[in-house]
Amino acid sequence: MIHVFKTTVNTQTQVSELKPYLDKLFPYSEWNFDLEDCDNVFRIESSEDLLCYVEFLFKAFDIDCEVLE
């Protein structure tokens, strides 16, 4: 399953800060940010439903995120 989020992450520095947490929380998932997209998209592919975990992590970093359908 692939989840796609609109985020307020807009720098590579922010991605670097999130990376260790994303890797630890989602060790068997593939994820990436598209900072060139107007929605600063975060995409994660996993066999599990991770929506609440992603939202919780981003909120801890004061990052807004919204699921894109």
N, CA, C and O atoms as a GROMACS GRO file, in nm:
protein
  276
    1MET      N    1   0.085  -0.117   0.000
    1MET     CA    2   0.000   0.000   0.000
    1MET      C    3   0.089   0.123   0.000
    1MET      O    4   0.192   0.127   0.068
    2ILE      N    5   0.051   0.222  -0.076
    2ILE     CA    6   0.127   0.347  -0.086
    2ILE      C    7   0.043   0.460  -0.027
    2ILE      O    8  -0.073   0.478  -0.063
    3HIS      N    9   0.105   0.534   0.063
    3HIS     CA   10   0.040   0.651   0.123
    3HIS      C   11   0.113   0.774   0.072
    3HIS      O   12   0.236   0.776   0.061
    4VAL      N   13   0.036   0.877   0.040
    4VAL     CA   14   0.093   1.001  -0.012
    4VAL      C   15   0.039   1.116   0.073
    4VAL      O   16  -0.081   1.127   0.097
    5PHE      N   17   0.132   1.202   0.117
    5PHE     CA   18   0.096   1.314   0.204
    5PHE      C   19   0.145   1.446   0.146
    5PHE      O   20   0.254   1.453   0.089
    6LYS      N   21   0.066   1.548   0.161
    6LYS     CA   22   0.108   1.686   0.138
    6LYS      C   23   0.172   1.730   0.268
    6LYS      O   24   0.114   1.708   0.375
    7THR      N   25   0.290   1.792   0.263
    7THR     CA   26   0.359   1.831   0.386
    7THR      C   27   0.411   1.975   0.378
    7THR      O   28   0.409   2.038   0.273
    8THR      N   29   0.457   2.021   0.493
    8THR     CA   30   0.524   2.152   0.498
    8THR      C   31   0.676   2.134   0.505
    8THR      O   32   0.747   2.230   0.536
    9VAL      N   33   0.724   2.016   0.477
    9VAL     CA   34   0.869   1.992   0.467
    9VAL      C   35   0.914   2.056   0.336
    9VAL      O   36   0.864   2.022   0.229
   10ASN      N   37   1.010   2.149   0.345
   10ASN     CA   38   1.050   2.215   0.221
   10ASN      C   39   1.202   2.229   0.204
   10ASN      O   40   1.248   2.295   0.111
   11THR      N   41   1.279   2.166   0.294
   11THR     CA   42   1.425   2.170   0.278
   11THR      C   43   1.485   2.031   0.298
   11THR      O   44   1.427   1.945   0.364
   12GLN      N   45   1.600   2.013   0.239
   12GLN     CA   46   1.673   1.887   0.256
   12GLN      C   47   1.718   1.872   0.401
   12GLN      O   48   1.731   1.759   0.450
   13THR      N   49   1.740   1.982   0.470
   13THR     CA   50   1.777   1.978   0.612
   13THR      C   51   1.666   1.913   0.694
   13THR      O   52   1.693   1.831   0.782
   14GLN      N   53   1.542   1.950   0.666
   14GLN     CA   54   1.429   1.889   0.737
   14GLN      C   55   1.422   1.739   0.708
   14GLN      O   56   1.397   1.659   0.798
   15VAL      N   57   1.443   1.702   0.584
   15VAL     CA   58   1.442   1.560   0.548
   15VAL      C   59   1.551   1.487   0.625
   15VAL      O   60   1.528   1.378   0.678
   16SER      N   61   1.668   1.545   0.633
   16SER     CA   62   1.780   1.484   0.705
   16SER      C   63   1.749   1.468   0.854
   16SER      O   64   1.790   1.370   0.915
   17GLU      N   65   1.678   1.564   0.911
   17GLU     CA   66   1.639   1.555   1.052
   17GLU      C   67   1.538   1.442   1.075
   17GLU      O   68   1.542   1.374   1.177
   18LEU      N   69   1.448   1.423   0.980
   18LEU     CA   70   1.345   1.320   0.992
   18LEU      C   71   1.397   1.180   0.960
   18LEU      O   72   1.345   1.081   1.012
   19LYS      N   73   1.498   1.170   0.876
   19LYS     CA   74   1.546   1.041   0.825
   19LYS      C   75   1.571   0.937   0.934
   19LYS      O   76   1.521   0.825   0.920
   20PRO      N   77   1.646   0.966   1.041
   20PRO     CA   78   1.670   0.859   1.140
   20PRO      C   79   1.542   0.809   1.205
   20PRO      O   80   1.531   0.690   1.237
   21TYR      N   81   1.446   0.896   1.225
   21TYR     CA   82   1.319   0.857   1.286
   21TYR      C   83   1.235   0.775   1.190
   21TYR      O   84   1.174   0.675   1.229
   22LEU      N   85   1.231   0.817   1.064
   22LEU     CA   86   1.156   0.743   0.964
   22LEU      C   87   1.216   0.604   0.943
   22LEU      O   88   1.144   0.505   0.931
   23ASP      N   89   1.349   0.598   0.938
   23ASP     CA   90   1.416   0.469   0.920
   23ASP      C   91   1.390   0.375   1.039
   23ASP      O   92   1.372   0.255   1.021
   24LYS      N   93   1.389   0.431   1.158
   24LYS     CA   94   1.368   0.349   1.278
   24LYS      C   95   1.222   0.305   1.291
   24LYS      O   96   1.194   0.190   1.325
   25LEU      N   97   1.129   0.398   1.266
   25LEU     CA   98   0.986   0.365   1.278
   25LEU      C   99   0.937   0.273   1.167
   25LEU      O  100   0.849   0.190   1.188
   26PHE      N  101   0.994   0.290   1.049
   26PHE     CA  102   0.947   0.216   0.932
   26PHE      C  103   1.062   0.142   0.864
   26PHE      O  104   1.095   0.171   0.749
   27PRO      N  105   1.124   0.046   0.934
   27PRO     CA  106   1.245  -0.018   0.880
   27PRO      C  107   1.222  -0.102   0.754
   27PRO      O  108   1.315  -0.126   0.677
   28TYR      N  109   1.100  -0.146   0.732
   28TYR     CA  110   1.071  -0.231   0.615
   28TYR      C  111   0.990  -0.158   0.509
   28TYR      O  112   0.928  -0.221   0.424
   29SER      N  113   0.991  -0.027   0.516
   29SER     CA  114   0.913   0.055   0.422
   29SER      C  115   1.006   0.137   0.335
   29SER      O  116   1.117   0.174   0.375
   30GLU      N  117   0.960   0.166   0.216
   30GLU     CA  118   1.030   0.257   0.126
   30GLU      C  119   0.961   0.392   0.136
   30GLU      O  120   0.839   0.400   0.128
   31TRP      N  121   1.038   0.499   0.154
   31TRP     CA  122   0.979   0.632   0.166
   31TRP      C  123   1.067   0.733   0.094
   31TRP      O  124   1.186   0.711   0.073
   32ASN      N  125   1.005   0.846   0.056
   32ASN     CA  126   1.080   0.956  -0.004
   32ASN      C  127   0.999   1.084   0.002
   32ASN      O  128   0.877   1.082   0.020
   33PHE      N  129   1.069   1.194  -0.015
   33PHE     CA  130   1.008   1.326  -0.025
   33PHE      C  131   1.031   1.378  -0.166
   33PHE      O  132   1.137   1.355  -0.224
   34ASP      N  133   0.932   1.447  -0.220
   34ASP     CA  134   0.947   1.517  -0.346
   34ASP      C  135   0.934   1.666  -0.316
   34ASP      O  136   0.823   1.720  -0.316
   35LEU      N  137   1.046   1.730  -0.290
   35LEU     CA  138   1.046   1.871  -0.253
   35LEU      C  139   1.027   1.963  -0.372
   35LEU      O  140   1.008   2.083  -0.356
   36GLU      N  141   1.033   1.908  -0.492
   36GLU     CA  142   1.008   1.989  -0.612
   36GLU      C  143   0.861   1.995  -0.647
   36GLU      O  144   0.819   2.079  -0.727
   37ASP      N  145   0.782   1.908  -0.587
   37ASP     CA  146   0.638   1.910  -0.606
   37ASP      C  147   0.580   2.027  -0.524
   37ASP      O  148   0.630   2.056  -0.415
   38CYS      N  149   0.477   2.091  -0.573
   38CYS     CA  150   0.418   2.206  -0.503
   38CYS      C  151   0.360   2.168  -0.367
   38CYS      O  152   0.343   2.255  -0.281
   39ASP      N  153   0.330   2.040  -0.347
   39ASP     CA  154   0.275   1.993  -0.219
   39ASP      C  155   0.381   1.933  -0.128
   39ASP      O  156   0.348   1.879  -0.022
   40ASN      N  157   0.509   1.941  -0.167
   40ASN     CA  158   0.618   1.882  -0.087
   40ASN      C  159   0.579   1.742  -0.041
   40ASN      O  160   0.572   1.714   0.078
   41VAL      N  161   0.554   1.657  -0.136
   41VAL     CA  162   0.496   1.526  -0.113
   41VAL      C  163   0.589   1.433  -0.037
   41VAL      O  164   0.709   1.424  -0.065
   42PHE      N  165   0.531   1.365   0.061
   42PHE     CA  166   0.596   1.254   0.130
   42PHE      C  167   0.522   1.128   0.087
   42PHE      O  168   0.400   1.121   0.098
   43ARG      N  169   0.597   1.030   0.037
   43ARG     CA  170   0.537   0.905  -0.013
   43ARG      C  171   0.600   0.790   0.063
   43ARG      O  172   0.723   0.782   0.075
   44ILE      N  173   0.517   0.701   0.113
   44ILE     CA  174   0.568   0.584   0.184
   44ILE      C  175   0.494   0.459   0.136
   44ILE      O  176   0.372   0.458   0.123
   45GLU      N  177   0.572   0.356   0.109
   45GLU     CA  178   0.515   0.228   0.064
   45GLU      C  179   0.540   0.125   0.173
   45GLU      O  180   0.653   0.104   0.216
   46SER      N  181   0.432   0.061   0.215
   46SER     CA  182   0.441  -0.036   0.323
   46SER      C  183   0.328  -0.136   0.313
   46SER      O  184   0.225  -0.111   0.251
   47SER      N  185   0.350  -0.250   0.375
   47SER     CA  186   0.243  -0.350   0.381
   47SER      C  187   0.148  -0.322   0.497
   47SER      O  188   0.046  -0.389   0.511
   48GLU      N  189   0.182  -0.224   0.580
   48GLU     CA  190   0.101  -0.190   0.696
   48GLU      C  191   0.034  -0.054   0.678
   48GLU      O  192   0.076   0.027   0.595
   49ASP      N  193  -0.070  -0.030   0.757
   49ASP     CA  194  -0.136   0.100   0.757
   49ASP      C  195  -0.061   0.190   0.855
   49ASP      O  196  -0.069   0.168   0.977
   50LEU      N  197   0.010   0.289   0.804
   50LEU     CA  198   0.099   0.371   0.886
   50LEU      C  199   0.050   0.514   0.905
   50LEU      O  200   0.124   0.597   0.959
   51LEU      N  201  -0.070   0.543   0.863
   51LEU     CA  202  -0.116   0.682   0.864
   51LEU      C  203  -0.098   0.751   0.998
   51LEU      O  204  -0.042   0.860   1.004
   52CYS      N  205  -0.145   0.690   1.105
   52CYS     CA  206  -0.140   0.757   1.236
   52CYS      C  207   0.004   0.776   1.282
   52CYS      O  208   0.034   0.874   1.350
   53TYR      N  209   0.094   0.683   1.248
   53TYR     CA  210   0.234   0.696   1.288
   53TYR      C  211   0.302   0.811   1.215
   53TYR      O  212   0.379   0.886   1.275
   54VAL      N  213   0.275   0.824   1.087
   54VAL     CA  214   0.332   0.934   1.010
   54VAL      C  215   0.281   1.067   1.065
   54VAL      O  216   0.360   1.159   1.087
   55GLU      N  217   0.152   1.077   1.086
   55GLU     CA  218   0.095   1.202   1.137
   55GLU      C  219   0.152   1.236   1.275
   55GLU      O  220   0.183   1.352   1.302
   56PHE      N  221   0.168   1.136   1.362
   56PHE     CA  222   0.223   1.158   1.495
   56PHE      C  223   0.368   1.208   1.487
   56PHE      O  224   0.404   1.303   1.556
   57LEU      N  225   0.450   1.144   1.405
   57LEU     CA  226   0.589   1.184   1.391
   57LEU      C  227   0.601   1.326   1.338
   57LEU      O  228   0.677   1.407   1.392
   58PHE      N  229   0.526   1.358   1.232
   58PHE     CA  230   0.535   1.491   1.174
   58PHE      C  231   0.487   1.597   1.273
   58PHE      O  232   0.544   1.706   1.280
   59LYS      N  233   0.384   1.566   1.348
   59LYS     CA  234   0.334   1.660   1.448
   59LYS      C  235   0.441   1.688   1.554
   59LYS      O  236   0.455   1.801   1.599
   60ALA      N  237   0.517   1.586   1.592
   60ALA     CA  238   0.624   1.602   1.690
   60ALA      C  239   0.732   1.698   1.639
   60ALA      O  240   0.798   1.763   1.719
   61PHE      N  241   0.749   1.706   1.508
   61PHE     CA  242   0.845   1.797   1.447
   61PHE      C  243   0.780   1.927   1.400
   61PHE      O  244   0.842   2.006   1.330
   62ASP      N  245   0.655   1.948   1.438
   62ASP     CA  246   0.578   2.068   1.401
   62ASP      C  247   0.567   2.082   1.249
   62ASP      O  248   0.580   2.191   1.194
   63ILE      N  249   0.543   1.968   1.184
   63ILE     CA  250   0.526   1.963   1.040
   63ILE      C  251   0.380   1.929   1.011
   63ILE      O  252   0.326   1.832   1.064
   64ASP      N  253   0.318   2.008   0.927
   64ASP     CA  254   0.182   1.978   0.885
   64ASP      C  255   0.185   1.872   0.776
   64ASP      O  256   0.272   1.872   0.689
   65CYS      N  257   0.088   1.781   0.783
   65CYS     CA  258   0.074   1.684   0.675
   65CYS      C  259  -0.071   1.652   0.657
   65CYS      O  260  -0.152   1.656   0.750
   66GLU      N  261  -0.103   1.618   0.534
   66GLU     CA  262  -0.242   1.589   0.496
   66GLU      C  263  -0.239   1.477   0.392
   66GLU      O  264  -0.162   1.482   0.296
   67VAL      N  265  -0.322   1.379   0.411
   67VAL     CA  266  -0.328   1.267   0.317
   67VAL      C  267  -0.382   1.317   0.184
   67VAL      O  268  -0.484   1.386   0.178
   68LEU      N  269  -0.313   1.280   0.077
   68LEU     CA  270  -0.360   1.310  -0.058
   68LEU      C  271  -0.425   1.184  -0.113
   68LEU      O  272  -0.368   1.075  -0.106
   69GLU      N  273  -0.542   1.200  -0.167
   69GLU     CA  274  -0.616   1.085  -0.223
   69GLU      C  275  -0.577   1.064  -0.366
   69GLU      O  276  -0.628   0.972  -0.431
   0.00000   0.00000   0.00000
